[in-house]
Amino acid sequence: MAEIDAADVRNAESTRRWLSSRQDLWGASANSDALIETLTSFCQLAGKSPDEMVDDCLKPGKTGETLMLRTRARRQYMDLIEQFEASSQSRAHGNVARSFLIHNGIAMNPSILP
């Protein structure tokens, strides 16, 4: 896989969708370069671009019109987010990755805090 950099992450369709949705909900101040930096770090850990991660989790339905959730892929990303949180020692970083996936139609839920 090619190097994943912040410019590629920022320009991905799924990232634009995520940032647009955040802006619609919380205003322009809800988006920052720090979000892109954190998402880029998560993409590097996953070894995938933002669009590839979304494609891993969603597949076309039988009619091709609707998307179906791939639960095994979703679970793998949930586990990867937990690893990301542990390595960064930041629940907030995990929440950035969850937010990205949620705003792209992939249901996520964090582990319960001790």
Secondary structure as GFF3:
##gff-version 3
##sequence-region A 1 114
A	DSSP	alpha_helix	6	11	.	.	.	ID=ss1
A	DSSP	alpha_helix	13	26	.	.	.	ID=ss2
A	DSSP	three_ten_helix	28	30	.	.	.	ID=ss3
A	DSSP	alpha_helix	33	46	.	.	.	ID=ss4
A	DSSP	alpha_helix	50	57	.	.	.	ID=ss5
A	DSSP	beta_strand	58	60	.	.	.	ID=ss6
A	DSSP	beta_strand	67	69	.	.	.	ID=ss7
A	DSSP	alpha_helix	71	88	.	.	.	ID=ss8
A	DSSP	alpha_helix	91	102	.	.	.	ID=ss9
###
